[in-house]
Structures are given as structure tokens and as C-alpha cells.
Amino acid sequence: MLSGRVLKADVPVGSAVGTVEGGTFTVDAGLDITDQRGRRAGIVGTDVLTSNGVIHVVDKVILPAP
């Protein structure tokens, strides 16, 4: 989970992205996420607007490093 409203057009490709719990992950140009453990998940749905933020749908569960 990220703080703030990050739409697909605003995703920082290639840079470390910080989570609200202090972890990081990166997103590549193909919209694949790599977590701190090296696991990958693809973003398969983007910009689902909700009353309290925006949702991006991923195809796998990724977890922060212990």
C-alpha cells in the first residue's frame, strides 16, 4: 500500500517505491512489480478509483521482506 493517490501515468518506473509500512518495490516499463525478495507480480488492472484512493490489480500476492 502506498500513501497518496498514484495513477498509472504517475507510477515511478525504475525507481524504488516506498510503502506505508517502510518496504520498497520497483515497477518496470512493462508494469511488472519486483519486491524486496525478488518476487514479481504484474499489474493487470489500473486506475480503479474508490472513495478513499485508487486500486491497481496485481496477478500475484507480494509481501514485504521480514
N, CA, C and O atoms as a Maestro MAE file, in Angstrom:
{
 s_m_m2io_version
 :::
 2.0.0
}

f_m_ct {
 s_m_title
 :::
 protein
 m_atom[264] {
  # First column is atom index #
  i_m_mmod_type
  r_m_x_coord
  r_m_y_coord
  r_m_z_coord
  i_m_residue_number
  s_m_chain_name
  s_m_pdb_residue_name
  s_m_pdb_atom_name
  i_m_atomic_number
  :::
  1 25 0.842 -1.166 0.000 1 A "MET " " N  " 7
  2 3 0.000 0.000 0.000 1 A "MET " " CA " 6
  3 2 0.892 1.234 0.000 1 A "MET " " C  " 6
  4 15 1.888 1.314 0.718 1 A "MET " " O  " 8
  5 25 0.501 2.180 -0.821 2 A "LEU " " N  " 7
  6 3 1.245 3.436 -0.910 2 A "LEU " " CA " 6
  7 2 0.445 4.565 -0.298 2 A "LEU " " C  " 6
  8 15 -0.783 4.506 -0.229 2 A "LEU " " O  " 8
  9 25 1.132 5.572 0.136 3 A "SER " " N  " 7
  10 3 0.478 6.775 0.622 3 A "SER " " CA " 6
  11 2 0.213 7.687 -0.565 3 A "SER " " C  " 6
  12 15 1.079 7.860 -1.423 3 A "SER " " O  " 8
  13 25 -0.955 8.259 -0.618 4 A "GLY " " N  " 7
  14 3 -1.281 9.175 -1.694 4 A "GLY " " CA " 6
  15 2 -2.010 8.484 -2.831 4 A "GLY " " C  " 6
  16 15 -2.259 7.279 -2.788 4 A "GLY " " O  " 8
  17 25 -2.345 9.253 -3.834 5 A "ARG " " N  " 7
  18 3 -3.088 8.756 -4.989 5 A "ARG " " CA " 6
  19 2 -2.134 8.670 -6.176 5 A "ARG " " C  " 6
  20 15 -1.727 9.692 -6.729 5 A "ARG " " O  " 8
  21 25 -1.779 7.445 -6.564 6 A "VAL " " N  " 7
  22 3 -0.817 7.239 -7.649 6 A "VAL " " CA " 6
  23 2 -1.547 6.563 -8.806 6 A "VAL " " C  " 6
  24 15 -1.865 5.376 -8.741 6 A "VAL " " O  " 8
  25 25 -1.805 7.318 -9.849 7 A "LEU " " N  " 7
  26 3 -2.439 6.772 -11.050 7 A "LEU " " CA " 6
  27 2 -1.380 6.152 -11.946 7 A "LEU " " C  " 6
  28 15 -0.189 6.405 -11.765 7 A "LEU " " O  " 8
  29 25 -1.806 5.336 -12.917 8 A "LYS " " N  " 7
  30 3 -0.877 4.651 -13.818 8 A "LYS " " CA " 6
  31 2 0.114 5.622 -14.445 8 A "LYS " " C  " 6
  32 15 1.305 5.322 -14.526 8 A "LYS " " O  " 8
  33 25 -0.353 6.757 -14.881 9 A "ALA " " N  " 7
  34 3 0.516 7.742 -15.533 9 A "ALA " " CA " 6
  35 2 1.577 8.298 -14.582 9 A "ALA " " C  " 6
  36 15 2.582 8.848 -15.032 9 A "ALA " " O  " 8
  37 25 1.360 8.159 -13.266 10 A "ASP " " N  " 7
  38 3 2.278 8.708 -12.270 10 A "ASP " " CA " 6
  39 2 3.194 7.664 -11.639 10 A "ASP " " C  " 6
  40 15 4.000 8.003 -10.773 10 A "ASP " " O  " 8
  41 25 3.087 6.404 -12.052 11 A "VAL " " N  " 7
  42 3 3.915 5.344 -11.471 11 A "VAL " " CA " 6
  43 2 5.386 5.634 -11.786 11 A "VAL " " C  " 6
  44 15 5.744 5.816 -12.950 11 A "VAL " " O  " 8
  45 25 6.239 5.678 -10.755 12 A "PRO " " N  " 7
  46 3 7.658 5.983 -10.970 12 A "PRO " " CA " 6
  47 2 8.416 4.758 -11.498 12 A "PRO " " C  " 6
  48 15 8.972 3.987 -10.716 12 A "PRO " " O  " 8
  49 25 8.436 4.585 -12.799 13 A "VAL " " N  " 7
  50 3 9.072 3.426 -13.437 13 A "VAL " " CA " 6
  51 2 10.573 3.425 -13.169 13 A "VAL " " C  " 6
  52 15 11.256 4.426 -13.383 13 A "VAL " " O  " 8
  53 25 11.078 2.280 -12.695 14 A "GLY " " N  " 7
  54 3 12.511 2.107 -12.481 14 A "GLY " " CA " 6
  55 2 13.054 2.646 -11.174 14 A "GLY " " C  " 6
  56 15 14.228 2.434 -10.869 14 A "GLY " " O  " 8
  57 25 12.244 3.332 -10.397 15 A "SER " " N  " 7
  58 3 12.697 3.885 -9.122 15 A "SER " " CA " 6
  59 2 12.122 3.077 -7.973 15 A "SER " " C  " 6
  60 15 11.063 2.464 -8.108 15 A "SER " " O  " 8
  61 25 12.813 3.074 -6.849 16 A "ALA " " N  " 7
  62 3 12.282 2.409 -5.662 16 A "ALA " " CA " 6
  63 2 11.049 3.163 -5.172 16 A "ALA " " C  " 6
  64 15 11.057 4.389 -5.056 16 A "ALA " " O  " 8
  65 25 10.000 2.412 -4.890 17 A "VAL " " N  " 7
  66 3 8.747 2.987 -4.402 17 A "VAL " " CA " 6
  67 2 8.585 2.554 -2.955 17 A "VAL " " C  " 6
  68 15 8.646 1.361 -2.657 17 A "VAL " " O  " 8
  69 25 8.381 3.507 -2.048 18 A "GLY " " N  " 7
  70 3 8.226 3.202 -0.628 18 A "GLY " " CA " 6
  71 2 6.780 2.929 -0.258 18 A "GLY " " C  " 6
  72 15 5.869 3.624 -0.708 18 A "GLY " " O  " 8
  73 25 6.576 1.903 0.569 19 A "THR " " N  " 7
  74 3 5.231 1.567 1.036 19 A "THR " " CA " 6
  75 2 4.957 2.241 2.375 19 A "THR " " C  " 6
  76 15 5.873 2.782 2.994 19 A "THR " " O  " 8
  77 25 3.710 2.212 2.824 20 A "VAL " " N  " 7
  78 3 3.367 2.827 4.106 20 A "VAL " " CA " 6
  79 2 3.973 2.073 5.280 20 A "VAL " " C  " 6
  80 15 4.074 2.626 6.375 20 A "VAL " " O  " 8
  81 25 4.383 0.813 5.075 21 A "GLU " " N  " 7
  82 3 4.993 0.028 6.149 21 A "GLU " " CA " 6
  83 2 6.519 0.076 6.113 21 A "GLU " " C  " 6
  84 15 7.169 -0.610 6.903 21 A "GLU " " O  " 8
  85 25 7.104 0.868 5.216 22 A "GLY " " N  " 7
  86 3 8.540 1.048 5.178 22 A "GLY " " CA " 6
  87 2 9.293 0.154 4.204 22 A "GLY " " C  " 6
  88 15 10.516 0.255 4.105 22 A "GLY " " O  " 8
  89 25 8.596 -0.717 3.482 23 A "GLY " " N  " 7
  90 3 9.236 -1.551 2.475 23 A "GLY " " CA " 6
  91 2 9.382 -0.794 1.170 23 A "GLY " " C  " 6
  92 15 8.936 0.347 1.049 23 A "GLY " " O  " 8
  93 25 10.011 -1.434 0.194 24 A "THR " " N  " 7
  94 3 10.140 -0.833 -1.131 24 A "THR " " CA " 6
  95 2 9.898 -1.892 -2.203 24 A "THR " " C  " 6
  96 15 10.005 -3.092 -1.950 24 A "THR " " O  " 8
  97 25 9.573 -1.427 -3.385 25 A "PHE " " N  " 7
  98 3 9.480 -2.273 -4.563 25 A "PHE " " CA " 6
  99 2 9.758 -1.406 -5.772 25 A "PHE " " C  " 6
  100 15 9.770 -0.179 -5.676 25 A "PHE " " O  " 8
  101 25 9.984 -2.048 -6.921 26 A "THR " " N  " 7
  102 3 10.189 -1.305 -8.153 26 A "THR " " CA " 6
  103 2 9.169 -1.755 -9.192 26 A "THR " " C  " 6
  104 15 8.661 -2.875 -9.147 26 A "THR " " O  " 8
  105 25 8.884 -0.863 -10.120 27 A "VAL " " N  " 7
  106 3 7.965 -1.149 -11.217 27 A "VAL " " CA " 6
  107 2 8.726 -0.888 -12.511 27 A "VAL " " C  " 6
  108 15 9.330 0.172 -12.678 27 A "VAL " " O  " 8
  109 25 8.694 -1.871 -13.440 28 A "ASP " " N  " 7
  110 3 9.386 -1.654 -14.706 28 A "ASP " " CA " 6
  111 2 8.419 -1.133 -15.762 28 A "ASP " " C  " 6
  112 15 7.225 -0.989 -15.499 28 A "ASP " " O  " 8
  113 25 8.929 -0.856 -16.944 29 A "ALA " " N  " 7
  114 3 8.117 -0.258 -18.013 29 A "ALA " " CA " 6
  115 2 6.966 -1.158 -18.459 29 A "ALA " " C  " 6
  116 15 5.974 -0.669 -19.000 29 A "ALA " " O  " 8
  117 25 7.087 -2.470 -18.237 30 A "GLY " " N  " 7
  118 3 6.015 -3.406 -18.579 30 A "GLY " " CA " 6
  119 2 4.978 -3.541 -17.480 30 A "GLY " " C  " 6
  120 15 4.105 -4.405 -17.553 30 A "GLY " " O  " 8
  121 25 5.066 -2.698 -16.465 31 A "LEU " " N  " 7
  122 3 4.192 -2.693 -15.291 31 A "LEU " " CA " 6
  123 2 4.310 -3.977 -14.476 31 A "LEU " " C  " 6
  124 15 3.320 -4.471 -13.936 31 A "LEU " " O  " 8
  125 25 5.524 -4.511 -14.393 32 A "ASP " " N  " 7
  126 3 5.813 -5.632 -13.511 32 A "ASP " " CA " 6
  127 2 6.445 -5.093 -12.237 32 A "ASP " " C  " 6
  128 15 7.358 -4.268 -12.286 32 A "ASP " " O  " 8
  129 25 5.953 -5.564 -11.098 33 A "ILE " " N  " 7
  130 3 6.452 -5.147 -9.790 33 A "ILE " " CA " 6
  131 2 7.462 -6.183 -9.309 33 A "ILE " " C  " 6
  132 15 7.222 -7.385 -9.427 33 A "ILE " " O  " 8
  133 25 8.591 -5.727 -8.768 34 A "THR " " N  " 7
  134 3 9.559 -6.612 -8.132 34 A "THR " " CA " 6
  135 2 9.692 -6.168 -6.682 34 A "THR " " C  " 6
  136 15 10.012 -5.013 -6.402 34 A "THR " " O  " 8
  137 25 9.438 -7.115 -5.747 35 A "ASP " " N  " 7
  138 3 9.511 -6.756 -4.323 35 A "ASP " " CA " 6
  139 2 10.926 -6.957 -3.796 35 A "ASP " " C  " 6
  140 15 11.823 -7.341 -4.546 35 A "ASP " " O  " 8
  141 25 11.125 -6.699 -2.509 36 A "GLN " " N  " 7
  142 3 12.453 -6.779 -1.892 36 A "GLN " " CA " 6
  143 2 13.008 -8.196 -1.877 36 A "GLN " " C  " 6
  144 15 14.214 -8.377 -1.711 36 A "GLN " " O  " 8
  145 25 12.168 -9.194 -2.046 37 A "ARG " " N  " 7
  146 3 12.617 -10.588 -2.073 37 A "ARG " " CA " 6
  147 2 12.888 -11.064 -3.502 37 A "ARG " " C  " 6
  148 15 13.260 -12.219 -3.708 37 A "ARG " " O  " 8
  149 25 12.706 -10.185 -4.485 38 A "GLY " " N  " 7
  150 3 12.935 -10.536 -5.879 38 A "GLY " " CA " 6
  151 2 11.749 -11.205 -6.557 38 A "GLY " " C  " 6
  152 15 11.865 -11.658 -7.695 38 A "GLY " " O  " 8
  153 25 10.617 -11.273 -5.879 39 A "ARG " " N  " 7
  154 3 9.418 -11.865 -6.482 39 A "ARG " " CA " 6
  155 2 8.764 -10.841 -7.387 39 A "ARG " " C  " 6
  156 15 8.852 -9.636 -7.150 39 A "ARG " " O  " 8
  157 25 8.104 -11.335 -8.428 40 A "ARG " " N  " 7
  158 3 7.497 -10.438 -9.419 40 A "ARG " " CA " 6
  159 2 5.992 -10.660 -9.491 40 A "ARG " " C  " 6
  160 15 5.499 -11.778 -9.338 40 A "ARG " " O  " 8
  161 25 5.283 -9.573 -9.725 41 A "ALA " " N  " 7
  162 3 3.840 -9.613 -9.965 41 A "ALA " " CA " 6
  163 2 3.542 -8.596 -11.058 41 A "ALA " " C  " 6
  164 15 4.195 -7.556 -11.141 41 A "ALA " " O  " 8
  165 25 2.569 -8.895 -11.883 42 A "GLY " " N  " 7
  166 3 2.185 -7.977 -12.950 42 A "GLY " " CA " 6
  167 2 0.971 -7.155 -12.563 42 A "GLY " " C  " 6
  168 15 0.058 -7.650 -11.901 42 A "GLY " " O  " 8
  169 25 0.965 -5.907 -12.975 43 A "ILE " " N  " 7
  170 3 -0.214 -5.066 -12.785 43 A "ILE " " CA " 6
  171 2 -1.129 -5.344 -13.969 43 A "ILE " " C  " 6
  172 15 -0.770 -5.070 -15.114 43 A "ILE " " O  " 8
  173 25 -2.317 -5.890 -13.695 44 A "VAL " " N  " 7
  174 3 -3.226 -6.299 -14.762 44 A "VAL " " CA " 6
  175 2 -4.458 -5.400 -14.887 44 A "VAL " " C  " 6
  176 15 -5.213 -5.512 -15.852 44 A "VAL " " O  " 8
  177 25 -4.655 -4.533 -13.937 45 A "GLY " " N  " 7
  178 3 -5.753 -3.565 -13.978 45 A "GLY " " CA " 6
  179 2 -5.289 -2.296 -13.301 45 A "GLY " " C  " 6
  180 15 -4.637 -2.353 -12.258 45 A "GLY " " O  " 8
  181 25 -5.612 -1.151 -13.875 46 A "THR " " N  " 7
  182 3 -5.110 0.105 -13.317 46 A "THR " " CA " 6
  183 2 -6.229 1.123 -13.133 46 A "THR " " C  " 6
  184 15 -7.285 1.062 -13.762 46 A "THR " " O  " 8
  185 25 -5.941 2.050 -12.245 47 A "ASP " " N  " 7
  186 3 -6.768 3.243 -12.041 47 A "ASP " " CA " 6
  187 2 -8.228 2.951 -11.702 47 A "ASP " " C  " 6
  188 15 -9.133 3.563 -12.269 47 A "ASP " " O  " 8
  189 25 -8.457 2.016 -10.777 48 A "VAL " " N  " 7
  190 3 -9.806 1.768 -10.259 48 A "VAL " " CA " 6
  191 2 -10.017 2.770 -9.128 48 A "VAL " " C  " 6
  192 15 -9.481 2.603 -8.032 48 A "VAL " " O  " 8
  193 25 -10.795 3.804 -9.400 49 A "LEU " " N  " 7
  194 3 -10.985 4.878 -8.431 49 A "LEU " " CA " 6
  195 2 -11.993 4.463 -7.372 49 A "LEU " " C  " 6
  196 15 -13.043 3.903 -7.686 49 A "LEU " " O  " 8
  197 25 -11.664 4.744 -6.106 50 A "THR " " N  " 7
  198 3 -12.544 4.463 -4.980 50 A "THR " " CA " 6
  199 2 -12.701 5.732 -4.155 50 A "THR " " C  " 6
  200 15 -12.059 6.745 -4.430 50 A "THR " " O  " 8
  201 25 -13.557 5.670 -3.146 51 A "SER " " N  " 7
  202 3 -13.784 6.861 -2.329 51 A "SER " " CA " 6
  203 2 -12.577 7.231 -1.469 51 A "SER " " C  " 6
  204 15 -12.460 8.375 -1.030 51 A "SER " " O  " 8
  205 25 -11.678 6.273 -1.225 52 A "ASN " " N  " 7
  206 3 -10.518 6.575 -0.379 52 A "ASN " " CA " 6
  207 2 -9.180 6.348 -1.083 52 A "ASN " " C  " 6
  208 15 -8.155 6.205 -0.417 52 A "ASN " " O  " 8
  209 25 -9.172 6.314 -2.406 53 A "GLY " " N  " 7
  210 3 -7.909 6.153 -3.116 53 A "GLY " " CA " 6
  211 2 -8.086 5.542 -4.488 53 A "GLY " " C  " 6
  212 15 -9.136 5.679 -5.116 53 A "GLY " " O  " 8
  213 25 -7.054 4.869 -4.942 54 A "VAL " " N  " 7
  214 3 -7.061 4.238 -6.265 54 A "VAL " " CA " 6
  215 2 -6.484 2.829 -6.114 54 A "VAL " " C  " 6
  216 15 -5.564 2.613 -5.325 54 A "VAL " " O  " 8
  217 25 -7.023 1.882 -6.866 55 A "ILE " " N  " 7
  218 3 -6.582 0.490 -6.797 55 A "ILE " " CA " 6
  219 2 -5.954 0.101 -8.124 55 A "ILE " " C  " 6
  220 15 -6.452 0.447 -9.196 55 A "ILE " " O  " 8
  221 25 -4.834 -0.637 -8.026 56 A "HIS " " N  " 7
  222 3 -4.224 -1.275 -9.183 56 A "HIS " " CA " 6
  223 2 -4.240 -2.775 -8.894 56 A "HIS " " C  " 6
  224 15 -3.786 -3.201 -7.833 56 A "HIS " " O  " 8
  225 25 -4.747 -3.565 -9.809 57 A "VAL " " N  " 7
  226 3 -4.916 -5.007 -9.622 57 A "VAL " " CA " 6
  227 2 -3.643 -5.731 -10.038 57 A "VAL " " C  " 6
  228 15 -3.120 -5.491 -11.127 57 A "VAL " " O  " 8
  229 25 -3.136 -6.624 -9.170 58 A "VAL " " N  " 7
  230 3 -1.944 -7.412 -9.475 58 A "VAL " " CA " 6
  231 2 -2.318 -8.881 -9.624 58 A "VAL " " C  " 6
  232 15 -3.329 -9.330 -9.084 58 A "VAL " " O  " 8
  233 25 -1.492 -9.628 -10.361 59 A "ASP " " N  " 7
  234 3 -1.806 -11.028 -10.638 59 A "ASP " " CA " 6
  235 2 -1.220 -12.020 -9.643 59 A "ASP " " C  " 6
  236 15 -1.447 -13.223 -9.776 59 A "ASP " " O  " 8
  237 25 -0.478 -11.551 -8.659 60 A "LYS " " N  " 7
  238 3 0.089 -12.404 -7.614 60 A "LYS " " CA " 6
  239 2 0.164 -11.630 -6.306 60 A "LYS " " C  " 6
  240 15 0.177 -10.399 -6.305 60 A "LYS " " O  " 8
  241 25 0.211 -12.343 -5.208 61 A "VAL " " N  " 7
  242 3 0.402 -11.722 -3.903 61 A "VAL " " CA " 6
  243 2 1.883 -11.477 -3.703 61 A "VAL " " C  " 6
  244 15 2.701 -12.372 -3.916 61 A "VAL " " O  " 8
  245 25 2.229 -10.272 -3.297 62 A "ILE " " N  " 7
  246 3 3.610 -9.962 -2.934 62 A "ILE " " CA " 6
  247 2 3.612 -9.448 -1.509 62 A "ILE " " C  " 6
  248 15 2.688 -8.751 -1.089 62 A "ILE " " O  " 8
  249 25 4.647 -9.792 -0.769 63 A "LEU " " N  " 7
  250 3 4.726 -9.441 0.639 63 A "LEU " " CA " 6
  251 2 6.026 -8.714 0.941 63 A "LEU " " C  " 6
  252 15 7.023 -8.892 0.242 63 A "LEU " " O  " 8
  253 25 6.012 -7.894 1.985 64 A "PRO " " N  " 7
  254 3 7.254 -7.210 2.364 64 A "PRO " " CA " 6
  255 2 8.268 -8.204 2.924 64 A "PRO " " C  " 6
  256 15 7.899 -9.285 3.384 64 A "PRO " " O  " 8
  257 25 9.535 -7.836 2.884 65 A "ALA " " N  " 7
  258 3 10.582 -8.662 3.474 65 A "ALA " " CA " 6
  259 2 10.385 -8.686 4.984 65 A "ALA " " C  " 6
  260 15 9.936 -7.694 5.558 65 A "ALA " " O  " 8
  261 25 10.714 -9.812 5.646 66 A "PRO " " N  " 7
  262 3 10.529 -9.898 7.107 66 A "PRO " " CA " 6
  263 2 11.477 -9.002 7.864 66 A "PRO " " C  " 6
  264 15 11.442 -8.965 9.094 66 A "PRO " " O  " 8
  :::
 }
 m_bond[263] {
  # First column is bond index #
  i_m_from
  i_m_to
  i_m_order
  :::
  1 1 2 1
  2 2 3 1
  3 3 4 2
  4 3 5 1
  5 5 6 1
  6 6 7 1
  7 7 8 2
  8 7 9 1
  9 9 10 1
  10 10 11 1
  11 11 12 2
  12 11 13 1
  13 13 14 1
  14 14 15 1
  15 15 16 2
  16 15 17 1
  17 17 18 1
  18 18 19 1
  19 19 20 2
  20 19 21 1
  21 21 22 1
  22 22 23 1
  23 23 24 2
  24 23 25 1
  25 25 26 1
  26 26 27 1
  27 27 28 2
  28 27 29 1
  29 29 30 1
  30 30 31 1
  31 31 32 2
  32 31 33 1
  33 33 34 1
  34 34 35 1
  35 35 36 2
  36 35 37 1
  37 37 38 1
  38 38 39 1
  39 39 40 2
  40 39 41 1
  41 41 42 1
  42 42 43 1
  43 43 44 2
  44 43 45 1
  45 45 46 1
  46 46 47 1
  47 47 48 2
  48 47 49 1
  49 49 50 1
  50 50 51 1
  51 51 52 2
  52 51 53 1
  53 53 54 1
  54 54 55 1
  55 55 56 2
  56 55 57 1
  57 57 58 1
  58 58 59 1
  59 59 60 2
  60 59 61 1
  61 61 62 1
  62 62 63 1
  63 63 64 2
  64 63 65 1
  65 65 66 1
  66 66 67 1
  67 67 68 2
  68 67 69 1
  69 69 70 1
  70 70 71 1
  71 71 72 2
  72 71 73 1
  73 73 74 1
  74 74 75 1
  75 75 76 2
  76 75 77 1
  77 77 78 1
  78 78 79 1
  79 79 80 2
  80 79 81 1
  81 81 82 1
  82 82 83 1
  83 83 84 2
  84 83 85 1
  85 85 86 1
  86 86 87 1
  87 87 88 2
  88 87 89 1
  89 89 90 1
  90 90 91 1
  91 91 92 2
  92 91 93 1
  93 93 94 1
  94 94 95 1
  95 95 96 2
  96 95 97 1
  97 97 98 1
  98 98 99 1
  99 99 100 2
  100 99 101 1
  101 101 102 1
  102 102 103 1
  103 103 104 2
  104 103 105 1
  105 105 106 1
  106 106 107 1
  107 107 108 2
  108 107 109 1
  109 109 110 1
  110 110 111 1
  111 111 112 2
  112 111 113 1
  113 113 114 1
  114 114 115 1
  115 115 116 2
  116 115 117 1
  117 117 118 1
  118 118 119 1
  119 119 120 2
  120 119 121 1
  121 121 122 1
  122 122 123 1
  123 123 124 2
  124 123 125 1
  125 125 126 1
  126 126 127 1
  127 127 128 2
  128 127 129 1
  129 129 130 1
  130 130 131 1
  131 131 132 2
  132 131 133 1
  133 133 134 1
  134 134 135 1
  135 135 136 2
  136 135 137 1
  137 137 138 1
  138 138 139 1
  139 139 140 2
  140 139 141 1
  141 141 142 1
  142 142 143 1
  143 143 144 2
  144 143 145 1
  145 145 146 1
  146 146 147 1
  147 147 148 2
  148 147 149 1
  149 149 150 1
  150 150 151 1
  151 151 152 2
  152 151 153 1
  153 153 154 1
  154 154 155 1
  155 155 156 2
  156 155 157 1
  157 157 158 1
  158 158 159 1
  159 159 160 2
  160 159 161 1
  161 161 162 1
  162 162 163 1
  163 163 164 2
  164 163 165 1
  165 165 166 1
  166 166 167 1
  167 167 168 2
  168 167 169 1
  169 169 170 1
  170 170 171 1
  171 171 172 2
  172 171 173 1
  173 173 174 1
  174 174 175 1
  175 175 176 2
  176 175 177 1
  177 177 178 1
  178 178 179 1
  179 179 180 2
  180 179 181 1
  181 181 182 1
  182 182 183 1
  183 183 184 2
  184 183 185 1
  185 185 186 1
  186 186 187 1
  187 187 188 2
  188 187 189 1
  189 189 190 1
  190 190 191 1
  191 191 192 2
  192 191 193 1
  193 193 194 1
  194 194 195 1
  195 195 196 2
  196 195 197 1
  197 197 198 1
  198 198 199 1
  199 199 200 2
  200 199 201 1
  201 201 202 1
  202 202 203 1
  203 203 204 2
  204 203 205 1
  205 205 206 1
  206 206 207 1
  207 207 208 2
  208 207 209 1
  209 209 210 1
  210 210 211 1
  211 211 212 2
  212 211 213 1
  213 213 214 1
  214 214 215 1
  215 215 216 2
  216 215 217 1
  217 217 218 1
  218 218 219 1
  219 219 220 2
  220 219 221 1
  221 221 222 1
  222 222 223 1
  223 223 224 2
  224 223 225 1
  225 225 226 1
  226 226 227 1
  227 227 228 2
  228 227 229 1
  229 229 230 1
  230 230 231 1
  231 231 232 2
  232 231 233 1
  233 233 234 1
  234 234 235 1
  235 235 236 2
  236 235 237 1
  237 237 238 1
  238 238 239 1
  239 239 240 2
  240 239 241 1
  241 241 242 1
  242 242 243 1
  243 243 244 2
  244 243 245 1
  245 245 246 1
  246 246 247 1
  247 247 248 2
  248 247 249 1
  249 249 250 1
  250 250 251 1
  251 251 252 2
  252 251 253 1
  253 253 254 1
  254 254 255 1
  255 255 256 2
  256 255 257 1
  257 257 258 1
  258 258 259 1
  259 259 260 2
  260 259 261 1
  261 261 262 1
  262 262 263 1
  263 263 264 2
  :::
 }
}
